[in-house]
Amino acid sequence: MKKFRHELKYYISEKDYFALRHRIGLVLKQDQNSINEKGYLIRSLYFDNVHDHDLIHKNNGILRRKKFRIRIYNHSDQVIKLEKKSRQGEYILKTSASITKDEYEKLLEWDYQFLKEKGKENPLYKEFYHYLNSDYMRPRVIVDYVREAYIGHISNVRITFDKELSVVTNSLNLFDPNNSSQEVIEHPKMILEVKYDEFLPEYIRVLLQLDAHNRSAISKYVLCRMKSIEYHGL
């Protein structure tokens, strides 16, 4: 059974990034999903209801909240994940289930009966069906960024540098070949995330010099939604 994990977020400069990635790279291995030393591309389609409750809850500082998204990697349709990210304060829990490209296309056409079909044993399918059906969830924004991730076995530590955060401005289809995007965070700033289970090993805290950085309640979804709203003049 999955448990809630700690999640810490920081804005860092490019100068800090090069120093931190060098130190962390000496003791932790890079995530096996990386396609090169820069990491891999994550593209996520976020859902919210017609009243934008998830957006409002985040902006109002509600401690218990959730987000649904569909996520792909490196523009490929080989792995498509339906995900729910739940938060309680600084604790997070991510649950996921696989869907096919055909099923993804059905969701865009408001055909989501397949979520209740036999064989969909993961509770996330039925939960997403419930929200789509009763809470009028709909696609809201596509978020892009390049993730460079490092993993450690002690306390399941995961260190990520998220770069080039961008919002897709002309489409709500993950696989639209004509997607265009706009960066949300001014270069050279980027996001450092630190996730772990029971405790953060002291050597990781020292290597990252966490006490020298200011924590921030960063939400990629909110940043990109607000940029999208600004871009479209809504």
C-alpha contacts under 8 A as a table, 3 or more apart, distances in Angstrom:
res1	aa1	res2	aa2	distance
2	K	93	L	7.45
2	K	95	T	7.99
3	K	93	L	6.48
4	F	91	Y	5.70
4	F	92	I	5.12
4	F	93	L	4.65
4	F	197	D	7.50
5	R	91	Y	5.22
5	R	92	I	5.17
5	R	93	L	6.25
5	R	195	K	6.67
5	R	196	Y	5.75
5	R	197	D	4.88
5	R	198	E	7.49
6	H	90	E	5.96
6	H	91	Y	4.66
6	H	92	I	6.30
6	H	194	V	7.92
6	H	195	K	5.46
6	H	196	Y	5.36
6	H	197	D	6.10
6	H	198	E	7.78
7	E	90	E	5.76
7	E	91	Y	6.04
7	E	92	I	6.58
7	E	193	E	6.92
7	E	194	V	5.70
7	E	195	K	4.55
7	E	196	Y	6.89
8	L	90	E	7.09
8	L	193	E	5.63
8	L	194	V	5.08
8	L	195	K	6.48
8	L	215	R	6.95
9	K	191	I	6.92
9	K	192	L	5.73
9	K	193	E	4.57
9	K	194	V	6.52
9	K	215	R	5.69
9	K	216	S	5.74
9	K	217	A	6.74
9	K	218	I	6.53
10	Y	191	I	5.72
10	Y	192	L	5.08
10	Y	193	E	6.47
10	Y	213	H	6.75
10	Y	214	N	6.18
10	Y	215	R	4.78
10	Y	216	S	5.41
10	Y	218	I	7.65
11	Y	189	K	6.67
11	Y	190	M	5.74
11	Y	191	I	4.75
11	Y	192	L	6.19
11	Y	213	H	7.87
11	Y	214	N	7.46
11	Y	215	R	7.48
11	Y	216	S	7.06
12	I	16	D	6.14
12	I	17	Y	6.63
12	I	189	K	5.78
12	I	190	M	5.57
12	I	191	I	6.06
12	I	192	L	6.59
12	I	213	H	7.57
13	S	16	D	5.19
13	S	17	Y	6.17
13	S	188	P	6.05
13	S	189	K	4.74
13	S	190	M	6.42
14	E	17	Y	4.88
14	E	18	F	6.37
14	E	188	P	5.25
14	E	189	K	6.06
14	E	190	M	7.20
15	K	18	F	5.50
15	K	19	A	6.58
16	D	19	A	5.21
16	D	20	L	5.99
17	Y	20	L	5.16
17	Y	21	R	5.90
17	Y	161	F	7.70
18	F	21	R	5.41
18	F	22	H	6.20
19	A	22	H	5.35
19	A	23	R	6.49
20	L	23	R	5.23
20	L	24	I	6.04
20	L	207	L	7.20
20	L	208	L	5.92
21	R	24	I	5.13
21	R	25	G	5.66
22	H	25	G	5.15
22	H	26	L	6.58
23	R	26	L	5.47
23	R	27	V	7.32
23	R	207	L	6.32
23	R	208	L	7.82
24	I	27	V	5.58
24	I	28	L	5.85
24	I	150	Y	7.65
24	I	204	I	7.84
24	I	207	L	6.68
24	I	208	L	7.45
25	G	28	L	5.38
25	G	29	K	6.49
25	G	30	Q	7.28
25	G	150	Y	7.50
28	L	150	Y	5.84
28	L	151	I	5.86
28	L	152	G	5.78
29	K	150	Y	5.46
29	K	151	I	5.85
29	K	152	G	7.26
30	Q	34	S	7.23
30	Q	148	E	7.53
30	Q	149	A	5.70
30	Q	150	Y	4.28
30	Q	151	I	6.39
31	D	34	S	5.79
31	D	39	G	7.96
31	D	148	E	7.68
31	D	149	A	5.30
31	D	150	Y	5.33
31	D	151	I	6.23
33	N	39	G	7.66
33	N	40	Y	7.02
34	S	37	E	7.04
34	S	38	K	7.53
34	S	39	G	4.43
34	S	40	Y	5.10
34	S	148	E	7.28
34	S	149	A	7.82
35	I	38	K	7.76
35	I	39	G	5.93
35	I	40	Y	5.81
36	N	39	G	5.52
36	N	40	Y	7.34
37	E	148	E	7.60
38	K	146	V	7.58
38	K	147	R	7.51
38	K	148	E	5.82
39	G	146	V	6.46
39	G	147	R	5.33
39	G	148	E	4.17
39	G	149	A	6.79
40	Y	73	Y	7.04
40	Y	74	N	6.24
40	Y	146	V	5.48
40	Y	147	R	5.48
40	Y	148	E	6.70
41	L	73	Y	5.56
41	L	74	N	4.75
41	L	75	H	7.53
41	L	144	D	7.16
41	L	145	Y	5.86
41	L	146	V	4.47
41	L	147	R	6.27
42	I	71	R	7.05
42	I	72	I	6.14
42	I	73	Y	4.90
42	I	74	N	6.48
42	I	144	D	5.78
42	I	145	Y	5.58
42	I	146	V	6.14
42	I	147	R	6.92
43	R	71	R	5.73
43	R	72	I	5.44
43	R	73	Y	6.25
43	R	74	N	7.71
43	R	75	H	7.47
43	R	142	I	6.84
43	R	143	V	5.68
43	R	144	D	4.60
43	R	145	Y	6.83
43	R	174	L	7.19
44	S	69	R	6.17
44	S	70	I	5.49
44	S	71	R	4.31
44	S	72	I	6.49
44	S	142	I	5.47
44	S	143	V	5.22
44	S	144	D	6.65
44	S	174	L	7.41
45	L	69	R	5.33
45	L	70	I	5.15
45	L	71	R	6.45
45	L	139	P	6.69
45	L	140	R	7.25
45	L	141	V	5.79
45	L	142	I	4.43
45	L	143	V	6.51
45	L	172	L	7.15
45	L	173	N	7.77
45	L	174	L	6.72
46	Y	67	K	7.40
46	Y	68	F	6.04
46	Y	69	R	4.31
46	Y	70	I	6.66
46	Y	139	P	5.91
46	Y	140	R	5.70
46	Y	141	V	5.54
46	Y	142	I	6.31
46	Y	143	V	7.71
46	Y	221	Y	7.23
47	F	67	K	7.19
47	F	68	F	5.59
47	F	69	R	5.86
47	F	137	M	6.04
47	F	138	R	5.23
47	F	139	P	4.41
47	F	140	R	5.28
47	F	141	V	7.40
48	D	51	H	7.81
48	D	52	D	5.51
48	D	53	H	6.79
48	D	54	D	6.09
48	D	55	L	7.57
48	D	67	K	7.49
48	D	68	F	7.49
48	D	137	M	5.13
48	D	138	R	5.75
48	D	139	P	6.63
48	D	140	R	6.23
49	N	52	D	5.19
49	N	53	H	6.33
49	N	54	D	7.66
49	N	135	D	6.10
49	N	136	Y	5.31
49	N	137	M	3.98
49	N	138	R	5.93
50	V	53	H	7.91
50	V	135	D	7.97
50	V	136	Y	6.22
50	V	137	M	6.54
50	V	138	R	7.21
52	D	55	L	5.35
52	D	56	I	6.18
53	H	56	I	5.06
53	H	57	H	5.86
54	D	57	H	5.14
54	D	58	K	6.27
54	D	65	R	7.04
54	D	66	K	6.79
54	D	67	K	6.56
55	L	58	K	5.39
55	L	59	N	6.33
55	L	221	Y	7.98
55	L	222	V	6.21
56	I	59	N	5.09
56	I	60	N	5.97
57	H	60	N	5.13
57	H	61	G	6.18
57	H	62	I	5.16
57	H	65	R	6.86
58	K	61	G	5.18
58	K	62	I	6.00
58	K	65	R	7.49
58	K	222	V	7.65
59	N	62	I	7.81
59	N	222	V	7.97
62	I	65	R	6.64
63	L	87	R	7.02
63	L	88	Q	5.32
63	L	89	G	4.84
64	R	86	S	7.50
64	R	87	R	5.53
64	R	88	Q	4.63
64	R	89	G	6.72
65	R	86	S	5.92
65	R	87	R	5.39
65	R	88	Q	6.91
66	K	84	K	6.85
66	K	85	K	5.50
66	K	86	S	4.32
66	K	87	R	6.10
67	K	84	K	5.65
67	K	85	K	5.27
67	K	86	S	6.63
68	F	82	L	7.49
68	F	83	E	5.75
68	F	84	K	4.57
68	F	85	K	6.55
68	F	128	F	7.84
69	R	82	L	6.02
69	R	83	E	5.34
69	R	84	K	6.51
70	I	80	I	6.93
70	I	81	K	5.50
70	I	82	L	4.57
70	I	83	E	6.06
71	R	80	I	5.83
71	R	81	K	5.15
71	R	82	L	6.57
71	R	83	E	7.37
72	I	75	H	6.54
72	I	76	S	6.54
72	I	77	D	6.80
72	I	79	V	6.19
72	I	80	I	5.12
72	I	81	K	6.65
72	I	174	L	7.86
73	Y	76	S	5.83
73	Y	77	D	7.91
73	Y	79	V	7.17
73	Y	80	I	7.97
75	H	175	F	7.15
76	S	79	V	6.98
77	D	80	I	6.13
77	D	100	T	7.95
77	D	101	K	6.39
79	V	98	S	7.35
79	V	100	T	7.96
80	I	98	S	5.86
80	I	99	I	5.68
80	I	100	T	6.46
80	I	101	K	7.28
81	K	96	S	6.25
81	K	97	A	5.66
81	K	98	S	4.69
81	K	99	I	6.06
82	L	96	S	5.51
82	L	97	A	5.25
82	L	98	S	6.04
82	L	99	I	6.67
83	E	94	K	6.89
83	E	95	T	5.69
83	E	96	S	4.29
83	E	97	A	6.56
83	E	124	L	8.00
84	K	94	K	5.76
84	K	95	T	5.39
84	K	96	S	6.40
84	K	124	L	7.70
85	K	92	I	6.88
85	K	93	L	5.80
85	K	94	K	4.54
85	K	95	T	6.63
86	S	92	I	5.61
86	S	93	L	5.14
86	S	94	K	6.35
87	R	90	E	7.00
87	R	91	Y	5.68
87	R	92	I	4.49
87	R	93	L	6.47
88	Q	91	Y	5.13
88	Q	92	I	6.37
89	G	92	I	7.94
95	T	124	L	7.39
96	S	124	L	7.06
97	A	122	N	6.86
97	A	124	L	6.84
97	A	125	Y	7.39
99	I	103	E	6.07
99	I	104	Y	6.71
100	T	103	E	5.09
100	T	104	Y	6.18
101	K	104	Y	5.00
101	K	105	E	6.27
102	D	105	E	5.11
102	D	106	K	6.33
103	E	106	K	4.97
103	E	107	L	6.42
103	E	114	F	7.47
104	Y	107	L	5.18
104	Y	108	L	6.66
105	E	108	L	5.23
105	E	109	E	6.57
106	K	109	E	5.04
106	K	110	W	6.33
106	K	111	D	4.97
106	K	112	Y	6.46
107	L	110	W	4.98
107	L	111	D	5.38
107	L	112	Y	5.56
108	L	111	D	7.46
108	L	173	N	7.88
111	D	114	F	7.71
112	Y	115	L	5.81
112	Y	129	Y	6.83
113	Q	116	K	5.75
113	Q	117	E	7.07
113	Q	129	Y	7.76
114	F	117	E	5.05
115	L	120	K	6.57
115	L	125	Y	5.15
115	L	126	K	6.11
115	L	128	F	7.87
115	L	129	Y	6.17
116	K	120	K	6.52
116	K	125	Y	7.02
116	K	126	K	6.13
116	K	129	Y	7.49
117	E	120	K	5.90
118	K	121	E	7.47
120	K	123	P	7.91
120	K	125	Y	6.56
121	E	125	Y	7.67
122	N	125	Y	6.00
122	N	126	K	7.75
123	P	126	K	5.50
123	P	127	E	6.23
124	L	127	E	4.95
124	L	128	F	5.99
125	Y	128	F	5.33
125	Y	129	Y	6.21
126	K	129	Y	4.90
126	K	130	H	6.14
127	E	130	H	5.06
127	E	131	Y	6.44
128	F	131	Y	5.17
128	F	132	L	6.12
129	Y	132	L	5.13
129	Y	133	N	5.98
130	H	133	N	5.16
130	H	134	S	5.80
130	H	135	D	7.50
131	Y	134	S	5.34
131	Y	135	D	4.84
131	Y	136	Y	6.59
131	Y	137	M	6.09
132	L	135	D	5.82
132	L	136	Y	5.09
132	L	137	M	4.71
132	L	138	R	7.16
133	N	136	Y	5.87
133	N	137	M	7.60
139	P	172	L	6.75
140	R	172	L	7.20
140	R	225	R	7.63
141	V	167	V	7.30
141	V	168	V	7.16
141	V	172	L	6.28
141	V	221	Y	7.80
141	V	224	C	7.24
141	V	225	R	6.27
141	V	228	S	7.54
142	I	167	V	5.92
142	I	168	V	5.40
142	I	171	S	7.86
142	I	172	L	6.26
142	I	173	N	7.90
142	I	174	L	7.17
142	I	224	C	7.90
143	V	165	L	7.32
143	V	166	S	6.01
143	V	167	V	4.93
143	V	168	V	6.49
143	V	220	K	7.33
143	V	221	Y	6.94
143	V	224	C	6.50
144	D	164	E	7.68
144	D	165	L	5.74
144	D	166	S	5.05
144	D	167	V	6.13
144	D	168	V	7.38
145	Y	162	D	6.30
145	Y	163	K	5.69
145	Y	164	E	5.26
145	Y	165	L	4.47
145	Y	166	S	6.20
146	V	162	D	5.69
146	V	163	K	5.06
146	V	164	E	6.17
146	V	165	L	7.33
147	R	160	T	6.42
147	R	161	F	5.74
147	R	162	D	4.59
147	R	163	K	6.33
148	E	160	T	5.51
148	E	161	F	5.09
148	E	162	D	6.46
149	A	158	R	6.93
149	A	159	I	5.64
149	A	160	T	4.26
149	A	161	F	6.41
150	Y	158	R	5.75
150	Y	159	I	5.09
150	Y	160	T	6.30
151	I	156	N	7.31
151	I	157	V	5.77
151	I	158	R	4.58
151	I	159	I	6.37
152	G	155	S	7.61
152	G	156	N	5.86
152	G	157	V	4.89
152	G	158	R	6.31
153	H	156	N	4.97
153	H	157	V	6.44
154	I	157	V	6.32
154	I	201	P	7.24
155	S	196	Y	5.72
155	S	197	D	5.08
155	S	198	E	6.03
155	S	199	F	6.21
155	S	200	L	6.88
155	S	201	P	7.56
156	N	195	K	7.92
156	N	196	Y	5.46
156	N	197	D	5.97
157	V	194	V	7.34
157	V	195	K	5.73
157	V	196	Y	4.44
157	V	197	D	7.13
157	V	200	L	7.25
158	R	194	V	5.96
158	R	195	K	5.14
158	R	196	Y	6.38
159	I	192	L	7.40
159	I	193	E	5.90
159	I	194	V	4.85
159	I	195	K	6.55
160	T	192	L	5.83
160	T	193	E	5.21
160	T	194	V	6.63
161	F	190	M	7.13
161	F	191	I	5.79
161	F	192	L	4.81
161	F	193	E	6.58
162	D	165	L	7.16
162	D	190	M	6.06
162	D	191	I	5.10
162	D	192	L	6.44
162	D	193	E	7.82
163	K	190	M	5.26
163	K	191	I	6.73
164	E	183	E	6.42
164	E	184	V	7.88
164	E	185	I	7.32
164	E	187	H	7.63
164	E	190	M	7.25
165	L	183	E	5.74
165	L	184	V	5.74
165	L	185	I	6.25
165	L	190	M	7.83
165	L	220	K	7.68
166	S	181	S	6.05
166	S	182	Q	5.23
166	S	183	E	4.04
166	S	184	V	5.17
166	S	185	I	7.67
166	S	224	C	6.98
167	V	181	S	5.32
167	V	182	Q	5.46
167	V	183	E	6.44
167	V	184	V	6.75
167	V	224	C	5.30
167	V	225	R	7.85
167	V	227	K	7.34
167	V	228	S	6.85
168	V	171	S	6.49
168	V	172	L	7.77
168	V	179	N	6.44
168	V	180	S	5.63
168	V	181	S	4.14
168	V	182	Q	6.55
168	V	228	S	7.96
169	T	179	N	7.54
169	T	180	S	6.00
169	T	181	S	5.40
169	T	182	Q	6.91
169	T	228	S	6.44
169	T	231	Y	7.57
170	N	179	N	6.26
170	N	180	S	6.18
170	N	181	S	7.69
171	S	174	L	7.97
171	S	176	D	7.09
171	S	179	N	6.23
171	S	180	S	7.99
173	N	176	D	5.32
176	D	179	N	5.59
183	E	186	E	7.14
184	V	223	L	6.90
184	V	224	C	6.53
184	V	227	K	6.72
185	I	189	K	6.56
185	I	190	M	7.15
186	E	189	K	5.99
187	H	190	M	7.45
196	Y	199	F	6.52
196	Y	200	L	6.21
197	D	200	L	7.67
200	L	204	I	6.98
200	L	205	R	6.99
201	P	204	I	5.47
201	P	205	R	6.65
202	E	205	R	5.05
202	E	206	V	6.20
203	Y	206	V	5.04
203	Y	207	L	6.01
204	I	207	L	5.06
204	I	208	L	6.06
205	R	208	L	5.34
205	R	209	Q	5.87
205	R	210	L	5.67
205	R	211	D	7.92
206	V	209	Q	4.90
206	V	210	L	6.96
209	Q	212	A	5.59
209	Q	213	H	7.21
210	L	213	H	5.37
210	L	214	N	7.99
211	D	214	N	7.59
219	S	222	V	5.27
219	S	223	L	6.20
220	K	223	L	5.13
220	K	224	C	6.08
221	Y	224	C	5.32
221	Y	225	R	5.98
222	V	225	R	5.04
222	V	226	M	6.01
223	L	226	M	5.38
223	L	227	K	6.24
224	C	227	K	4.99
224	C	228	S	5.96
225	R	228	S	4.99
225	R	229	I	6.09
226	M	229	I	5.06
226	M	230	E	6.09
227	K	230	E	4.98
227	K	231	Y	5.95
228	S	231	Y	4.97
228	S	232	H	6.13
229	I	232	H	5.34
229	I	233	G	5.85
229	I	234	L	5.13
230	E	233	G	5.06
230	E	234	L	6.55
231	Y	234	L	7.93
